[in-house]
Amino acid sequence: VTGVQTCALPIFRKFLSKDNSSRAYVQYNAVMLIRILSDNPGSTFTKNIDKKFVEAVKELSRTSRDPSVQQLLSDTLNNFQRDKGSDVHLASLLEMWKKEKAKIEKVLAQGVTKIYFLVANPQKIMCAN
C-alpha cells in the first residue's frame, strides 16, 4: 500500500498543474482525493508530501480560475489547519497556506478599501475616453 501512496503524489502534482487548468474537474478531483487520503490512511499518505507537492498546491492556489477548485482547495487547506495541525508531515503545506492566506486576505482588504473609497468619493472615478 505504501508504494501506491508514494507514487500517487507525483500524479497529483500533474493533475494540479497548469497543464490541467482547462480541465478544472481534473484539479477538483485531485484535491478531493488528497482530502480523502489525508483522512484515510492519514499520515501514511501525508508522510510522502514533499516540497514539489507543496509548490504545486501553492501554484494552484495562485493560478486557478475555476471557483469550485478555488473553494475546495481553500476549504481543504483550512480544514487541514484546523483539524490536522498535529500531523508533522503537513507542516510545510500548512506553513505555505498560512502565508498564502495572509497574502490573499491582504489583497482582498485592499480591494474592499478601494471600493469603499470610490463609493464614498464618486467624483474620483475617472472615465477613459
PEKAQUI-V397313 format. One record per pair of residues at least 24 apart in sequence whose C-alpha atoms are under 7 Angstrom apart, sorted by the first residue. I is the first residue (numbers start at 1). J is the second residue. Records with the same first field share a line. If there is no record, write none. Layout:
I: J + J
This chain:
5: 45
6: 48
9: 53
13: 53 + 56
16: 56 + 57 + 60
17: 56 + 60
21: 64
24: 66 + 69
27: 69
28: 69
31: 73
35: 76
46: 89 + 90
47: 89
49: 89
54: 93
